[in-house]
């Protein structure tokens, strides 16, 4: 589990450093909410 935590921490740092390249989406939310968040990010960025 420590490996996954380190990987997650590294990606969160990348997201903070380059928010235009990364989107942080809470995947623990309901499926419909996660899908809506993904669509919203894609619509904004594409």
Biopython code that builds the backbone (N, CA, C, O; Angstrom):
import numpy as np
from Bio.PDB.StructureBuilder import StructureBuilder

atoms = [
    (1, "UNK", "N", (0.811, -1.191, 0.000)),
    (1, "UNK", "CA", (0.000, 0.000, 0.000)),
    (1, "UNK", "C", (0.866, 1.271, 0.000)),
    (1, "UNK", "O", (0.459, 2.307, -0.526)),
    (2, "UNK", "N", (2.033, 1.179, 0.581)),
    (2, "UNK", "CA", (2.911, 2.348, 0.635)),
    (2, "UNK", "C", (3.291, 2.810, -0.770)),
    (2, "UNK", "O", (3.383, 4.010, -1.026)),
    (3, "UNK", "N", (3.510, 1.867, -1.672)),
    (3, "UNK", "CA", (3.858, 2.226, -3.048)),
    (3, "UNK", "C", (2.738, 3.041, -3.689)),
    (3, "UNK", "O", (2.998, 4.075, -4.306)),
    (4, "UNK", "N", (1.500, 2.584, -3.548)),
    (4, "UNK", "CA", (0.363, 3.292, -4.136)),
    (4, "UNK", "C", (0.217, 4.687, -3.542)),
    (4, "UNK", "O", (-0.117, 5.635, -4.252)),
    (5, "UNK", "N", (0.463, 4.814, -2.255)),
    (5, "UNK", "CA", (0.389, 6.123, -1.613)),
    (5, "UNK", "C", (1.461, 7.068, -2.149)),
    (5, "UNK", "O", (1.206, 8.258, -2.336)),
    (6, "UNK", "N", (2.649, 6.543, -2.393)),
    (6, "UNK", "CA", (3.722, 7.376, -2.960)),
    (6, "UNK", "C", (3.388, 7.804, -4.382)),
    (6, "UNK", "O", (3.626, 8.952, -4.758)),
    (7, "UNK", "N", (2.838, 6.888, -5.177)),
    (7, "UNK", "CA", (2.460, 7.214, -6.551)),
    (7, "UNK", "C", (1.365, 8.281, -6.540)),
    (7, "UNK", "O", (1.434, 9.252, -7.294)),
    (8, "UNK", "N", (0.349, 8.100, -5.680)),
    (8, "UNK", "CA", (-0.734, 9.077, -5.591)),
    (8, "UNK", "C", (-0.191, 10.456, -5.182)),
    (8, "UNK", "O", (-0.571, 11.472, -5.764)),
    (9, "UNK", "N", (0.686, 10.484, -4.196)),
    (9, "UNK", "CA", (1.269, 11.745, -3.738)),
    (9, "UNK", "C", (2.046, 12.427, -4.862)),
    (9, "UNK", "O", (1.982, 13.647, -5.015)),
    (10, "UNK", "N", (2.767, 11.652, -5.635)),
    (10, "UNK", "CA", (3.544, 12.222, -6.744)),
    (10, "UNK", "C", (2.615, 12.829, -7.796)),
    (10, "UNK", "O", (2.877, 13.919, -8.305)),
    (11, "UNK", "N", (1.528, 12.122, -8.122)),
    (11, "UNK", "CA", (0.590, 12.667, -9.113)),
    (11, "UNK", "C", (-0.127, 13.899, -8.586)),
    (11, "UNK", "O", (-0.376, 14.835, -9.346)),
    (12, "UNK", "N", (-0.464, 13.919, -7.304)),
    (12, "UNK", "CA", (-1.105, 15.113, -6.742)),
    (12, "UNK", "C", (-0.160, 16.313, -6.786)),
    (12, "UNK", "O", (-0.596, 17.438, -7.027)),
    (13, "UNK", "N", (1.125, 16.077, -6.554)),
    (13, "UNK", "CA", (2.099, 17.163, -6.665)),
    (13, "UNK", "C", (2.196, 17.659, -8.104)),
    (13, "UNK", "O", (2.312, 18.861, -8.343)),
    (14, "UNK", "N", (2.148, 16.746, -9.049)),
    (14, "UNK", "CA", (2.163, 17.155, -10.465)),
    (14, "UNK", "C", (0.923, 17.975, -10.789)),
    (14, "UNK", "O", (1.004, 18.965, -11.516)),
    (15, "UNK", "N", (-0.217, 17.569, -10.258)),
    (15, "UNK", "CA", (-1.465, 18.291, -10.516)),
    (15, "UNK", "C", (-1.412, 19.701, -9.945)),
    (15, "UNK", "O", (-1.938, 20.636, -10.549)),
    (16, "UNK", "N", (-0.785, 19.859, -8.794)),
    (16, "UNK", "CA", (-0.630, 21.186, -8.197)),
    (16, "UNK", "C", (0.322, 22.033, -9.038)),
    (16, "UNK", "O", (0.080, 23.220, -9.254)),
    (17, "UNK", "N", (1.388, 21.425, -9.505)),
    (17, "UNK", "CA", (2.405, 22.157, -10.268)),
    (17, "UNK", "C", (1.940, 22.507, -11.676)),
    (17, "UNK", "O", (2.362, 23.523, -12.228)),
    (18, "UNK", "N", (1.076, 21.683, -12.267)),
    (18, "UNK", "CA", (0.645, 21.900, -13.650)),
    (18, "UNK", "C", (-0.854, 21.609, -13.788)),
    (18, "UNK", "O", (-1.234, 20.625, -14.422)),
    (19, "UNK", "N", (-1.702, 22.450, -13.206)),
    (19, "UNK", "CA", (-3.147, 22.175, -13.232)),
    (19, "UNK", "C", (-3.748, 22.161, -14.629)),
    (19, "UNK", "O", (-4.829, 21.607, -14.829)),
    (20, "UNK", "N", (-3.077, 22.750, -15.578)),
    (20, "UNK", "CA", (-3.586, 22.727, -16.948)),
    (20, "UNK", "C", (-3.383, 21.364, -17.607)),
    (20, "UNK", "O", (-3.992, 21.074, -18.637)),
    (21, "UNK", "N", (-2.532, 20.531, -17.019)),
    (21, "UNK", "CA", (-2.240, 19.213, -17.582)),
    (21, "UNK", "C", (-2.917, 18.068, -16.840)),
    (21, "UNK", "O", (-3.067, 16.979, -17.393)),
    (22, "UNK", "N", (-3.325, 18.299, -15.602)),
    (22, "UNK", "CA", (-3.888, 17.238, -14.768)),
    (22, "UNK", "C", (-5.231, 17.675, -14.204)),
    (22, "UNK", "O", (-5.427, 18.847, -13.880)),
    (23, "UNK", "N", (-6.141, 16.740, -14.091)),
    (23, "UNK", "CA", (-7.408, 16.969, -13.414)),
    (23, "UNK", "C", (-7.520, 15.952, -12.293)),
    (23, "UNK", "O", (-7.332, 14.755, -12.510)),
    (24, "UNK", "N", (-7.822, 16.426, -11.108)),
    (24, "UNK", "CA", (-7.997, 15.531, -9.966)),
    (24, "UNK", "C", (-9.499, 15.342, -9.770)),
    (24, "UNK", "O", (-10.230, 16.293, -9.491)),
    (25, "UNK", "N", (-9.936, 14.113, -9.921)),
    (25, "UNK", "CA", (-11.353, 13.783, -9.816)),
    (25, "UNK", "C", (-11.522, 12.746, -8.718)),
    (25, "UNK", "O", (-10.814, 11.739, -8.688)),
    (26, "UNK", "N", (-12.458, 12.996, -7.820)),
    (26, "UNK", "CA", (-12.727, 12.092, -6.699)),
    (26, "UNK", "C", (-13.480, 10.872, -7.201)),
    (26, "UNK", "O", (-14.687, 10.930, -7.437)),
    (27, "UNK", "N", (-12.774, 9.784, -7.361)),
    (27, "UNK", "CA", (-13.382, 8.561, -7.891)),
    (27, "UNK", "C", (-14.146, 7.777, -6.834)),
    (27, "UNK", "O", (-14.716, 6.729, -7.137)),
    (28, "UNK", "N", (-14.167, 8.264, -5.605)),
    (28, "UNK", "CA", (-14.954, 7.594, -4.571)),
    (28, "UNK", "C", (-16.406, 8.057, -4.583)),
    (28, "UNK", "O", (-17.241, 7.517, -3.858)),
    (29, "UNK", "N", (-16.700, 9.041, -5.393)),
    (29, "UNK", "CA", (-18.076, 9.531, -5.524)),
    (29, "UNK", "C", (-18.896, 8.523, -6.321)),
    (29, "UNK", "O", (-18.369, 7.538, -6.839)),
    (30, "UNK", "N", (-20.177, 8.787, -6.404)),
    (30, "UNK", "CA", (-21.059, 7.919, -7.194)),
    (30, "UNK", "C", (-20.608, 7.933, -8.652)),
    (30, "UNK", "O", (-20.063, 8.925, -9.137)),
    (31, "UNK", "N", (-20.841, 6.828, -9.336)),
    (31, "UNK", "CA", (-20.401, 6.689, -10.725)),
    (31, "UNK", "C", (-20.889, 7.837, -11.592)),
    (31, "UNK", "O", (-20.112, 8.391, -12.370)),
    (32, "UNK", "N", (-22.136, 8.199, -11.479)),
    (32, "UNK", "CA", (-22.684, 9.293, -12.295)),
    (32, "UNK", "C", (-21.959, 10.606, -12.015)),
    (32, "UNK", "O", (-21.737, 11.398, -12.930)),
    (33, "UNK", "N", (-21.594, 10.838, -10.774)),
    (33, "UNK", "CA", (-20.868, 12.067, -10.424)),
    (33, "UNK", "C", (-19.458, 12.067, -11.000)),
    (33, "UNK", "O", (-18.973, 13.096, -11.471)),
    (34, "UNK", "N", (-18.806, 10.913, -10.961)),
    (34, "UNK", "CA", (-17.465, 10.801, -11.537)),
    (34, "UNK", "C", (-17.533, 11.018, -13.048)),
    (34, "UNK", "O", (-16.715, 11.744, -13.614)),
    (35, "UNK", "N", (-18.502, 10.392, -13.691)),
    (35, "UNK", "CA", (-18.670, 10.575, -15.138)),
    (35, "UNK", "C", (-18.926, 12.032, -15.472)),
    (35, "UNK", "O", (-18.355, 12.554, -16.430)),
    (36, "UNK", "N", (-19.769, 12.694, -14.707)),
    (36, "UNK", "CA", (-20.069, 14.108, -14.948)),
    (36, "UNK", "C", (-18.823, 14.970, -14.772)),
    (36, "UNK", "O", (-18.614, 15.917, -15.531)),
    (37, "UNK", "N", (-18.006, 14.657, -13.794)),
    (37, "UNK", "CA", (-16.778, 15.413, -13.574)),
    (37, "UNK", "C", (-15.808, 15.234, -14.732)),
    (37, "UNK", "O", (-15.175, 16.196, -15.169)),
    (38, "UNK", "N", (-15.689, 14.014, -15.229)),
    (38, "UNK", "CA", (-14.804, 13.745, -16.369)),
    (38, "UNK", "C", (-15.297, 14.505, -17.597)),
    (38, "UNK", "O", (-14.509, 15.149, -18.289)),
    (39, "UNK", "N", (-16.579, 14.433, -17.864)),
    (39, "UNK", "CA", (-17.147, 15.136, -19.021)),
    (39, "UNK", "C", (-16.928, 16.645, -18.883)),
    (39, "UNK", "O", (-16.582, 17.311, -19.859)),
    (40, "UNK", "N", (-17.125, 17.184, -17.687)),
    (40, "UNK", "CA", (-16.940, 18.620, -17.482)),
    (40, "UNK", "C", (-15.495, 19.042, -17.756)),
    (40, "UNK", "O", (-15.257, 20.081, -18.371)),
    (41, "UNK", "N", (-14.544, 18.248, -17.306)),
    (41, "UNK", "CA", (-13.133, 18.574, -17.553)),
    (41, "UNK", "C", (-12.832, 18.496, -19.040)),
    (41, "UNK", "O", (-12.168, 19.378, -19.585)),
    (42, "UNK", "N", (-13.313, 17.449, -19.703)),
    (42, "UNK", "CA", (-13.062, 17.306, -21.139)),
    (42, "UNK", "C", (-13.685, 18.445, -21.937)),
    (42, "UNK", "O", (-13.059, 18.978, -22.854)),
    (43, "UNK", "N", (-14.906, 18.817, -21.596)),
    (43, "UNK", "CA", (-15.562, 19.919, -22.318)),
    (43, "UNK", "C", (-14.813, 21.222, -22.125)),
    (43, "UNK", "O", (-14.705, 22.026, -23.051)),
    (44, "UNK", "N", (-14.304, 21.428, -20.939)),
    (44, "UNK", "CA", (-13.554, 22.659, -20.649)),
    (44, "UNK", "C", (-12.231, 22.692, -21.414)),
    (44, "UNK", "O", (-11.815, 23.746, -21.896)),
    (45, "UNK", "N", (-11.580, 21.550, -21.524)),
    (45, "UNK", "CA", (-10.224, 21.514, -22.074)),
    (45, "UNK", "C", (-10.147, 21.238, -23.562)),
    (45, "UNK", "O", (-9.129, 21.532, -24.190)),
    (46, "UNK", "N", (-11.191, 20.685, -24.136)),
    (46, "UNK", "CA", (-11.133, 20.368, -25.565)),
    (46, "UNK", "C", (-11.831, 21.398, -26.389)),
    (46, "UNK", "O", (-11.875, 21.282, -27.614)),
]
sb = StructureBuilder()
sb.init_structure("model")
sb.init_model(0)
sb.init_chain("A")
sb.init_seg("    ")
for serial, (resi, resn, name, xyz) in enumerate(atoms, 1):
    if name == "N":
        sb.init_residue(resn, " ", resi, " ")
    sb.init_atom(name, np.array(xyz, "f"), 0.0, 1.0, " ", f" {name:<3s}", serial, name[0])
structure = sb.get_structure()
